[in-house]
Amino acid sequence: MTDFTLFLGRFHPTFLHLPIGFLLIAFGMEIFSRFHKYAHLRYSVSFVLFFGTVSAIIAALMGYFLAKEGGYNEDLLLIHKWLGIGTAVMSAFLLFLRWRMNNRPELIFSKSYISLWLMLILTLTFAGHYGGSLTHGENYLTEHLPSPLKQMAGISQTVKKDRKKPENINEAVVFEDVILPILEKKCQQCHNDEKTKGGLKMLNAETLMKGGEHGEVFKAGNAKESELFIVVNLPRQDDHAMPPDGKEPLTEDEIKLMGWWIDQGADFKKKVMEHTVSEEIAKVLGVSGAPASAMKASVPDILPTLQAKPAENAVIESLRKQNIDINPIANESSFLQVKINQDLTDQQLDALQKIAEQITWLDLKRTNISDNQLVKLKNFKNLTELRLELTAITDDGLKHLETLTNLQYLNLYGTKVSNKGLKSLGQFPHLRSVYLWQTSVTQEGIKELQTERPRLKIELGLDKIALDSLTTKKL
């Protein structure tokens, strides 16, 4: 199977809805045309049926190509394949009969013609059902069917494990209560008993440890060399990124938890309290009462020492109307977290000056912010976290941030910052973490910065060697 045919196969989910729509409309027009009021519809049946037939043939062909990728339940796939072929063949035969009706109108009322239509609709229905089962699992349609109806239909009622959320997160089993729910929500659609992409199932500890076609998917104690962690970190436009395009990706917090669990040894039975919990992970988990040694950071957290009077509600509401996402960082806190989407404007930055004192977390990732616009942040004296990843910021822009003396977290991933810009980071006395993955910063520059700021945590993302391995491996 060539790459081109596999490429065509990926369009099967796009085309499969066309024959469903066209054929159902044609069937509906066929039925209604038998009533005198709608008799005019019979002249359009052939037209709609033609497109239904063509799209059914194309969908069946692309489905055949897609099936060659593998990773599907063979029994379900076989049924779905022949139902799809049957739909295309019956559609073509019905189209032929419609053409013959030009000379033999009596055929329109023949039992064979009507029976063939009914067979087509049934085949189409079951083809769609089995296609959905391939993608979402055999019980996808009946999973939430009321129990009495399941009993009437003779459907077995599997008891789903009730995962009770621990009242104290410290008592939670990390894999069972933290990692597995992430896998269930974001990964199991493609890695289950019915659909096993890359030969990998992610249903439980046992299947995860077995790995996939290329072997193990994680290396206990080393997240950066674990394929499972690498693929969820890749930019969404990357062909190897997981979950694939069109599926809901893992959130940043979920990725952090995944990496933390692997780095801690990927143990399937240990509780949160039995792991070393950094302050960053504690923040995600909401850990309370963690050991002081586990929570100790390299640089003290300055946020508790800062003060600001509450912002006026009217001001906040007016800013929200400008597509600015504003929320308090915690209940009863005067400090705010602010996020702006891609279409950043000078007017929005100017408007934020009204709450400059209260903003402590500012998220500008993926926006069109420029170096010159960073000047507008000079009054944000209480800013402790600034996210500029995947923007066009350069070394020149960092010079405008020197007034942000309380800054502790700075994310520059995917920017145009180089070694020259690292010199500006020395102006932030409380800086604890800086993210420099996919920038022009070199190891020499990092070494120099680390010498100057030994307690600064520098995040470089994933190793290039690990990323290069994806050219031959894929989940």
N, C-alpha and C positions, 0 to 999 in steps of 0.2 A: 504494500500500500504506500503510495507516494505521498509526499507532504501536501501536494495540491489536492488530492482526493480527501485527505484528512481535513484540509482547510474547508473544502466544500461540505464535509460532514458536519462541521460546527454550525452550519446554517440550518440544520434540520429543525431545531427548536423554533426558528423564525418562520419557516415555511409550513410547519405542521398545522398551524392554526388556520391557514388559508383554505385547505380543502374542507375542514370542519365547517367553517362559515359558509363557503359557497355551496356545499352539498346540502346543508340544512336549509339554506334559503331556497335552493332549487326544489327540494322536497316540499317545503311549505307552499311554494308557488304552484307545484303540481297538484297538491291537495285542494287549495283554494280555487284553482282554475276550473274545478268541476262544478262550482256553483255559478249560476248564470251571472250574478253580479260581478264576479271576478274572472269571467271567462277570458278576458283579454290577457291575463297573465300567462296563458299557455304558450303564447308566442315568444315569451322571454325565458322559458324554462331551459331551452337548448343553449341559449347564450350563457346563462349562469352555470349550467351543468358543464359546459365546455371548460370554463375557467376552473371549476371544481376538479374536473378530471386531470387537467394539465398540472395543477398544483399538487394533486394527490400523487401523481407519477413522480414529480420532482421531489416531494417530501419523502416518498418511499426510497428513492435513489440516494438521497442525502442521508437518510436513516441507515441505509446499508453501509455507506462510507463511515458514518459515525460509530457503528457497531464494531468496526474493525479496530477501533482504539482499545477495546477490551475494558475490563473493570465492571462489567454488568452481570447480573444473575443470568446464567445461560438459559435456564428454563423460561423465565419471563421474557427474555430477549427473543427466543425462538417463537413464542406465541405472538408477541408484539410484531415481529417481522412479517409473519404470514398474514396476520390481520391487516397490516398496512398494505401488503401486496394485494390482498383480496379486495381491499377498498379501492385501490387504483384500477384493478381489472374490472370490477363490477361497475365502476363509474364509466369506464371506457365503453363497456357493453351497453349500458343504459344510453349513453350518448349516441351509439350506433342505432339503437332502437328508435330514439327520437328522430334521427335522420330518416329512417324508414317510414316513419309516420306521415311524412309528406305525401307518400303514395298510398299508405294504408292507415287512414285515421282510426280505424276500428281497433288498432293495437293499443291505443291509449287506455281502453277499458278492459284489456285482457288480464286474466288472473296472473299470468306469468310476469307481465310487466309490473303489476302492483307488488307481487311477491318479491321481485328483484329489488324494488325500491326499499321494501321493508328489511330485506336481508342486508342491503347496503347500510342502512341507518344503524342496524344492530351491530354490524361489523365495525363501523366507524366508532360507535360508542365503546365497544370493548377494546378496540385498538387504542383509543385515548386513555381508557382505564389502565391498561397494562403499561402504556407509556409513562403514565404518572407513577405507577408502582415502581418502574425501573428507576425513576428519578428520586422519588420521595419515600419509597418503601411500600411493601405489599399492603400494609394496614393504613395507608395514608387516608384513603377515602372513608374508611369505617372506624378509624381510631376514636372519634368522638361521637359515634352513633350511640343513642341511648340504649342502656342495657336491655330493656324489653324487646327492642327492635333487633338487637344482636341475637337474642335468644330465638326470635321468630325466624331469623335468617340462618340460624345454625352457625353463627360466627363465634369462634372461641374468644373468650374474654381473658386476655392476658392481664395479669396484675402488674401494673407499673410500680416500680419501687418508689415509695414515698420518701423523698430525701428531706428530712426535717432540718431546717436551718438551725445550727447551734445558737443558743442564746448568747454565749460568750465565744467570739471569734477565735480566741486563743485555744479553745477546745476543739476547733474544727480540724478534721483530717484534710490536709492540704489538697491531695489529689481528689478525694471523693467530694469534698464540699466547695473547692475553689476551682480546680483545673478541669475536672470532668464536666461541670455545667458549661464551661466555655466550649469544650469539644462538642457537646450535645447541640449547642446553639449554632456554632459556626463551622463545624467540620464534619459532622456525621451525615449530612445530606449526601456527601460524595464518598464517604468511607464507612459504609454499613454492610449488612449481610447481602442486600440486594444489589448495591452499587459499590464496587470496591476499586476505586481509582488507584492505580499504581500498586495494586495488590495489598493495599493497606486498609485495615479496619481500625476505627478509633472508638470502639464501643465500651471498652473497659481496660483495666490494667493489663490483662492477659493479652488481648489483641494488640494493644499499643506496643508492648514489649516484643512481640513477634516481628514488628516492622513490616516493610513492604517488599516490592520487587527488588529494590536496591539495598535491602538489609535494614539495619537499625535506623530510626529516625531521630534519635536523640542520644547524646553522650552524657551520661550522668556526671554532673559536676562541671560541665563545659557547654554553656548555652551557645556561645559564639561559634562553635563547631558542630552544633546540632542542626540537622536539616530542618527539623520541625520549627525551630526558632528562626532560622534564616529566612525561610519562605514567607513567614507571616510579617517579617520586617521589610521585605522588598517593596519598592514603590509600586503603586497599583497598576501602573502602565507596563510593568515588567511581565513578560510572558510566564515567568516562573512563580509569580506572586500567588499566595494562597490566603484565603479562599480565592478561586478564580473570579475573573471579571463578571459582574452580574450578581455575585453573592455578597452578603454583608460581611465586610472585613472585621477583623478583631480591632477593638478599641486600643488606644495606647495603654490604658491601665491593664487590659487583658494580656497584652504583649509583655508588659512588665512582670505580671504575675507568672506567665509562662516561663520567661527567662529566669526569674528568681527560683522557681521550683526546680528547674533543671540544674542551675548553679548550686543549689543546696543538696544535690545528689539524686534528684528525681525519685525520692522515696514514695511508695504508694500507701504507706500506713502511718507515717509520722503526722503529728498535729502541728498546728502553727507554733505553739509554745516550745516545741522541740527544735525549731529552726532559728537561725540568726535572722532577725528582722531589721532591715535598715529603716531609716526614717521614711525614705521614699515609699517602700513597700508598706510600712505601717500606715502611712497616709491613705494608700489605696484600700487596704484591708479594713481600716478603722480599728486597728489594734489598740486595746486599752490594757494597761498594766504590764506591758512588755518589760523584760529585764533592762535595767539601765545600760548595761554593757552592750546590749543589742541595739538600743536606740541611740547610742551616742554617735554624733556626727563629727566629721573632721573639723567643721567650723560651726560655732554656735548659731542656732536659729535666731535671727534678729527680729522676726515679725512680732513676737509677744511683747517686745519693748516699745513698739511703735504705737502712736496714738493718732486718732483722727475723729473729728466730730461727724455724726451721721449726715449723709447727703439728703437733700430734700427729695421727697417722693415725686413731687411735680417735675423736678429736674430729671430724675431717672426715667420717668415715663416719657418725657419729651425726647430723650436720647434713644429710647427703645423704638420710637416711631421713625428713627433714622436708620433702622436695621442694625442697631448696635445691641448685642446680647450682654445684658448686665445682670449679675446676681451676687448676693452676699457670699463671702467665702465660708461663712458658718452662721448659725442662728445667733442672734443678739450681737453680731459683729458689725462694726461700722465700715470695715474694709470690703472692697468689691473686687470681683473678677469680671473682666471685660473681654469680649471676643468680637472681632469684626471679620466679616467674610471677604471674599476676594476683591470686590469692587470698593476699595478703600478710597475715600475722598478727603481733600483738605478740610472740607466743611465738617466732616465727622471728627477729625483730629482736633479741630478748633473747638468743637462743641464739648469734647471730653475735658477741656480745661476747667469746666465748671465742677468736675468731680476729681480733679487731679490729685487732691489730697487723699481721697478715699481709695483710689485704684492701687491695688498691691499685686494683682496678677493680670497681665495683659497678653492676650493671644492674638498675634497678627500673622500667623503662619499662612502660607499660600496667598497672601495678599499682594497687591501691586505697590507696596510701600517702597519709597525711594530713599536714598541716602539723605537727601535734603529734608525729607519729611520727618526724619528722626529728630530734627531740631525741636519739633513740637512736643517732644516728650521731656524736655528739660525741667518742667515744673512737677513732674511725677516723683516727688521726693520720697514717697513711701513705697515705690515700686520694688518688689522683691523677686518677681518672676516675670521674665520677658521671653516670648516665643516669636522668633523671626525665621523659623525654618522654611525652606523652599521659597525664599524671596530673593530679590535681586540685590540685597544688601552687600556692600563691599567694605574694604578697610576704612574708606573715607567716612562711611556712615557710623562706624563704631566710635569715632572721635566725638560725635554729638551726644554720646550717652554718658560722658564723664561726670555729669552732675548727678547721676543716679547712684549715689554712694551706698544705698541700702540694697542694691541688687544682689541677689544670691543665686538665682538660676537664670542661665542664658542659653537659649537653644539657637544655634547657628547652622544646623544641619542643612546641607544642600544650598548654601549661600556661596558668594564669591570671595569670602574672607580668606586671607593668606597669612603667612608668618608675620607680615608687617602689621596686620590688624591685631595680632595677639598682644602687642605691646600696650594697646589700649586697655586690655583686661587688667593690667596692673593697677588701674585707677579705681577698681572696685574692692574696697577693703574687706567686705563681707561675702564676696563671691565664693560659693561652695561647689557648684557644678556648672560645667560648660560643655555643650554638645557640639562636636566638630566633624561629624561623619560627612563624607562626600564634600569636603571643602578643599581648598588648595593648600591647606596647612600641611607641613611636612613633619617627619619625626624629629628633625633637628629643632624646628620651631617649638614643638611640644616639649622637648627635653629642656629647652631654655626657659620656657614658661614654668615648667614643673620645678626647675631649680629655684626660680624666683618665688613661686607660690607652692611649696611642697604639700600643703594641706588641701590644695584645690583638686577636686575630682574631675578628670578630663575624660569624657565619653567619646570614643571613636567609632561606635557602632560595630559593624560586623567586619571581620578580617577579610581582606581581599582574596586570600586563598580559599576561604570558605565560600565566598561568592562565586569564584571561578568554578568551583565544583558543580555548580548548578547547570553548567553547559552540558553536562552528561547525566545529571540526576534530576529527578522531578518526582514530587509526591504523587 
